[in-house]
């Protein structure tokens, strides 16, 4: 009888352990109508381990081709509702992108024109209330281990989630945008279904944002689950 109960509890606990933390956020293919597929997002996935948050931005064509190095991809974060930042502020990227509901507290700017073996780079900025200030960067001081990479279908950005003031259990809102190194503004937004082409129009994510919760990595949950099973086993053995 005890053996059957323990088997049942084991099955329930193991069933509750997630295989991975990654969450996929879809975007319509072809909603950027300007013809440059590496600016047309098809989806993005967000994942975390014990310390690191990773964004994989999936694109309709190859962003790693050297001729496409004028593409940029940006991530806006609302980690503390009530902020009022936008990345057109002083020190920003001169892109008029806002998150009017909640406020943009941080943004990552990614570029593809480093040259060399890995052309991708990225910087995280925080909004002070009057200016955007660099927090961590592949091109300079990098205390929070931001990293950028590019392959034939995606741009990948990772960083310590502590850089955003986050810890396990915290939820944040975000949106992802494609743009260029020129005067263009938002050409595709992950959380928007609207069709866009080349433009320099202001863009506001408004309420059209996604959310993600930082969760314990599966290994941590497995250890906790094993500890729970051991405790139950001891109680049944008495």
C-alpha positions in Angstrom: 0.0 0.0 0.0 2.8 2.4 1.0 4.6 1.5 -2.2 1.6 2.3 -4.4 1.0 5.7 -2.6 4.7 6.6 -3.1 4.5 5.6 -6.8 1.5 7.8 -7.3 3.1 10.8 -5.6 6.2 10.3 -7.6 4.3 10.4 -10.8 2.4 13.5 -9.8 5.5 15.4 -8.8 7.5 14.4 -11.9 4.5 15.4 -14.1 4.6 18.9 -12.5 8.3 19.5 -13.5 8.5 21.5 -16.7 10.7 20.2 -19.4 11.9 23.8 -20.2 11.1 27.4 -19.3 10.9 28.7 -22.9 7.8 30.5 -23.9 7.0 31.1 -27.6 5.4 34.4 -28.7 4.1 34.3 -32.3 4.0 37.1 -34.8 2.4 37.1 -38.2 4.8 36.5 -41.1 4.6 39.2 -43.8 3.3 42.0 -41.6 6.4 43.9 -42.5 5.7 44.6 -46.2 9.0 46.3 -47.1 10.6 43.2 -48.6 13.5 42.7 -46.2 12.7 39.5 -44.4 15.4 39.9 -41.8 13.2 42.8 -40.4 10.1 40.6 -40.5 9.7 38.8 -37.1 7.9 35.4 -37.2 8.1 34.8 -33.5 10.2 35.2 -30.4 11.0 32.8 -27.5 11.9 33.8 -24.0 13.7 31.5 -21.6 15.7 31.7 -18.4 18.0 29.6 -16.3 19.2 30.3 -12.7 20.7 33.7 -13.7 20.2 34.4 -17.4 17.3 35.6 -19.5 17.4 34.8 -23.2 15.4 36.2 -26.1 15.5 34.4 -29.4 14.1 36.7 -32.1 13.0 34.6 -35.1 13.0 36.2 -38.6 11.6 35.5 -42.0 15.1 35.5 -43.7 18.7 35.3 -42.8 19.9 38.2 -40.6 23.5 36.9 -40.6 24.2 37.8 -44.3 26.7 40.7 -44.3 24.6 42.7 -46.7 21.8 42.7 -44.0 24.0 44.2 -41.3 22.0 47.5 -41.2 19.1 45.7 -39.4 18.5 46.3 -35.7 16.2 44.7 -33.2 15.1 46.3 -29.9 13.4 44.9 -26.8 11.4 47.3 -24.6 10.8 46.2 -20.9 8.1 47.3 -18.4 9.4 45.9 -15.2 7.9 48.5 -12.8 4.5 49.9 -13.9 4.3 53.6 -13.7 7.5 54.4 -15.7 7.4 56.8 -18.5 10.5 56.2 -20.6 10.7 56.0 -24.3 13.8 55.3 -26.3 13.8 58.7 -28.1 15.0 60.2 -24.8 18.5 61.6 -24.4 21.1 58.9 -24.9 18.6 56.7 -26.6 18.7 55.4 -30.1 16.6 58.2 -31.6 13.7 55.8 -32.1 10.4 57.1 -31.0 9.1 54.0 -29.4 6.9 54.2 -26.3 5.1 51.9 -23.9 2.4 54.3 -22.7 0.6 51.8 -20.5 3.1 50.8 -17.8 6.1 52.7 -19.1 9.4 51.5 -20.6 12.0 51.1 -17.8 14.7 49.3 -19.8 15.5 48.6 -23.5 18.0 46.5 -25.3 19.4 47.8 -28.6 20.9 45.1 -30.8 23.0 45.7 -33.9 24.5 43.4 -36.6 27.4 45.5 -38.0 30.2 44.6 -35.6 32.1 42.8 -38.3 34.4 39.9 -37.7 33.3 36.4 -36.6 30.2 37.6 -34.6 28.7 40.7 -36.1 26.0 41.0 -33.4 26.3 43.3 -30.4 23.8 44.7 -27.8 23.5 47.2 -25.0 21.0 47.4 -22.2 19.8 50.9 -21.1 17.8 52.0 -18.1 15.5 55.0 -17.9 16.5 57.5 -15.1 13.5 59.6 -15.5 15.2 62.0 -17.8 17.8 60.0 -19.7 18.7 56.5 -21.0 21.9 55.2 -19.3 23.9 52.2 -20.4 23.8 49.4 -17.9 25.7 46.6 -19.6 27.1 46.3 -23.1 29.0 43.9 -25.4 30.8 47.0 -26.6 32.0 48.2 -23.2 31.6 47.6 -19.5 29.6 44.4 -19.2 28.8 43.6 -15.5 25.6 41.8 -16.3 27.0 39.6 -19.1 24.9 40.7 -22.0 25.6 38.7 -25.1 24.3 38.8 -28.7 24.6 36.3 -31.5 23.1 35.8 -34.9 22.4 32.7 -37.1 20.7 32.0 -40.3 17.2 32.6 -38.9 17.5 34.4 -35.5 19.0 37.0 -33.4 19.7 35.9 -29.8 20.2 38.2 -26.9 20.9 37.1 -23.3 21.8 38.9 -20.1 21.6 38.4 -16.3 18.0 39.2 -15.3 19.4 40.9 -12.2 20.3 43.8 -14.6 16.5 44.4 -14.9 16.0 44.3 -11.2 14.3 40.9 -11.5 14.4 37.7 -9.6 12.7 34.3 -9.8 8.9 34.8 -9.6 8.9 38.3 -11.0 6.8 39.1 -14.1 7.6 41.8 -16.7 5.9 43.1 -19.8 7.8 43.5 -23.0 7.7 44.1 -26.7 10.2 43.5 -29.5 10.8 45.7 -32.5 12.7 45.6 -35.7 14.3 48.8 -37.2 17.4 49.9 -39.0 20.5 51.9 -38.4 19.0 54.7 -40.4 16.0 57.0 -39.8 13.4 54.3 -39.9 11.3 53.8 -36.7 9.4 50.5 -35.9 9.0 48.3 -39.0 7.6 45.3 -37.1 6.5 44.9 -33.6 6.1 41.4 -32.0 2.9 42.2 -30.1 1.2 44.0 -33.0 -0.7 42.4 -35.8 -0.7 45.6 -37.8 0.9 45.7 -41.2 3.9 48.1 -41.6 6.3 49.2 -44.2 9.2 51.7 -44.3 8.3 54.6 -41.9 9.6 57.1 -39.4 6.3 57.3 -37.5 6.2 57.2 -33.7 5.1 53.8 -32.3 3.4 53.1 -29.0 3.0 49.5 -27.8 0.2 50.7 -25.4 -1.6 47.7 -24.0 -0.3 45.5 -26.8 2.5 43.9 -24.9 3.5 40.4 -23.9 4.4 39.2 -20.4 6.9 36.6 -19.0 7.5 35.3 -15.5 11.0 34.3 -14.5 10.7 30.7 -13.2 13.1 28.4 -11.4 15.2 26.4 -13.8 13.9 22.8 -14.2 17.0 21.4 -12.3 16.1 23.4 -9.3 12.5 22.2 -9.4 13.7 18.6 -9.8 15.8 18.9 -6.6 12.9 20.4 -4.7 10.6 17.6 -5.9 13.2 14.9 -4.9 13.4 16.5 -1.5 9.6 16.4 -1.2 9.5 12.8 -2.2 12.2 11.9 0.4 10.2 13.7 3.1 7.0 11.8 2.2 8.9 8.5 2.0 10.3 9.0 5.5 6.8 9.8 6.9 5.3 6.6 5.3 8.3 4.6 6.6 7.4 5.4 10.2 
